[in-house]
Amino acid sequence: MNSISVLVIIIMAIYAGIAHLDALSTQFGLFTPLFAGALTGLLMGDLNAGLTIGATLQLATLGIATYGGASVPDFLSGSIIGTAIAISAGDVGLGLTLATAVGLILTQLDVFARMINVVFQHMADAAAQKGDFATVERSNLLGMITWFLSRSIPVAVGLALGTQLEGVTGWIPNWIMDGLRYAGGLLPAMGIAILMRYLPLKKFFAFFVIGFVLMAYFAAQFSILGVALVGFALAAIYFMFKGMFAPKGSKGSDNDSEVEIDG
């Protein structure tokens, strides 16, 4: 197993902190596992491995959101650490297994960061009642530091121990490692299934079937981008012609904007 350079550790630790702040505020997309895996792979000279692990974890996040402040698996950090380990060890399967484990374990650090931020929020509330807006701003900035460190420190430690993690897996029982591997394989399917529950599939099942057939039986001829373009074209055709068959005087179906959620 090749060691991970100090420069890569520093860059990715800083990136992990900034990316998590992006997830909480600007939403530019730096926090996505796919972006994190691709950047890690690019820095370490194996973009393909980074895209493989990042895309797998990206599928696992479909349909998952922090509604009501709930904590979700930290697949951002998992993608970074998993990709780095996969490239240094030359084993994508090992990297994906560790990425899944890291993402699940670091959920607890997300809870810890939220607990610490409560202190700064109380400081901001007290300052707001006194009209001290400078302290309100300062309290919120201090809270950002907590979020930054909650991701940058684990990533730095994980990457620094990267050369030893393969040995750590040696004393982990096989049934645990097998469970993590199965979880890594099931999470993308679960993410897609959760997302599908919020899509109006009963109404537009024909488009779903077309996409499935293209990827299942014509994968050699179609890429994901190709299927997406076919879907875009079908959607455009639907919206262009849906009004032609509506009763005169109507504005088309009034259910187009509804979201179907099966009970």
Secondary structure, 3 states (H helix, E strand, C coil): CCCCCHHHHHHHHHHHHHHHHHHHCCCCCCCCHHHHHHHHHHHHCCHHHHHHHHHHHHHHCCCCCCHHHCCCCCHHHHHHHHHHHHHHHCCHHHHHHHHHHHHHHCHHHHHHHHHHHHHHHHHHHHHHHHCCHHHHHHHHHHHHHHHHHHHHHHHHHHHHCHHHHHHHHHHCCHHHHHHHHHHHHHHHHHHHHHHHHCCCCCCCHHHHHHHHHHHHHCCCCCCHHHHHHHHHHHHHHHHHHHHHHCCCCCCCCCCCCCCCCCC
